[in-house]
């Protein structure tokens, strides 16, 4: 078992720690916050990181020697920060921010305590903010002198080291700090988007929320959205962001639950003991164990069987589970991201998904839009795919202007379905790049790719689309249909067919009003517009779905 080290970070107190004349032995009779922290018999400090200024190097040397005298087991590291004015907030914060950014924190093996008793009030505020934002992954520490003694009051008796406590504060932000934090948020969001300059306001707002949750919560995250919308890539990016900012030290473990079959499902997730079933020749730890201290991404979680759902729920709530064939619980403190292209609420209604598991993973739910709902992001994603290909293959491929315009015109058309979402776009760029002579994609390659995509998107039932007006008979009586003008019937039938292919009223509205909404200076409420249209015929989205 690894013994965790206790590390204290804080400023040298130029008044309290000095205790008058440092050359006099009477200083040992005074309460000195930094030295006293190392005098508690039941509170061993393994290492102390001391911040100071150039003008106080002599004091730093004496304090270091006194700590080593009273606590030989404590390592002392002195850091001279480039702070010009200890009462200037921006100056102090930047000095501490630079230190924290370059310091090799190891939260897996060390506990960090940020001592805010010493230093100016500005320094104490800055230390709090860096700790609260997890730039310093520790807790705040407050120390105080023995009762009945104030400041440098002396006693000839054995001096007490005083008391200490772990505290919490609520302090305000300041201008430059807000700017630095805003820059960090922007960097984090850019990281989650793979550096792609996305233009979809809806998607950018979604990423902003995901970034906030990823850094502030360790509870399960549920990513919903169609196949190919980027759930797996986003989950991996969330893991890397938590590694950088939150000290997540375990592995990223990914599994598509649709690949699990029969008896191997529980074994894959939870492991098994040797001899648990035919073919179990050795112990297997399972993916939950591999994800200990890390992140587990379960894509298509709606495909899990009932038994595996129950075992997963226990693992989430108790951080323990039973491997197949074992009566000894295994421990795993993992963070979960679940992905699905199903409506899990419908799966609950049909008895295929547990209500209690859904409640547990539905705390943070984000619905990723399809590529068809982010047509303004097609161009930057094409540039990203070309750049990735250049990085991995070592040569650059570009479009000529006419070819690029032709492909974007096709890609952004309302009736271009992009059924495979970003997987289709990635495949298209890959094929055109491979076929491009001398690294230049021409109109010829674009036309061939358009034909190929359209063929891939054809479905056997599309031959029956001419009969889509039959859907009116599913919803309305002959009498009701007879009251609708023949001119309006095809429009209503088409609207119904679009709604049946859409997950939400807003999604259907975006498809139906994609052209007219772009012409309006103020974007209309597509869902409300569609709701009012259906109401004219006594219909609703819920009834049609």
BELJO-V391433 format. One line per field, one symbol per residue. phi: phi as a letter, one per 20 degrees, with the letter a starting at -180 (. if undefined). A space follows every 10 residues. Layout:
BEGIN
phi=???
END
This chain:
BEGIN
phi=.fefedcdda efefdffflm effeffffed edgfffgede fdceefbcdd ebdgfdffff fffffffffe bgfefcddde eeeecfdeff ffffffffff feeefcffdc ddcdedeenf ffffffffff ffemfdebce cddbfffncc ldgdbefffe fncbbecccc deecgffgff ffffffffff ffemmeffdf ffffffffff ffffedcdfg ddddqfgneo ffffffffgf ffffddmfde eedcbeffee clfffffffd nbegnfbgne ecfcfnffff egmccdddel ffefffffff ffgfffedlb bdffncddfd dbddddcdcb deeffffffe nebfffffff eefddcdfff ffecffefgf ffffffffff fednbeccee gfffffffff feffeeflfe lfffffffff ffffefflmc fdfgffffff ffffffefdg effeffefff ffffdcegff ffeeggfeff ffffgfffff edecffffff ffdfefffee fdffegffff ffffffdmdb gffff
END
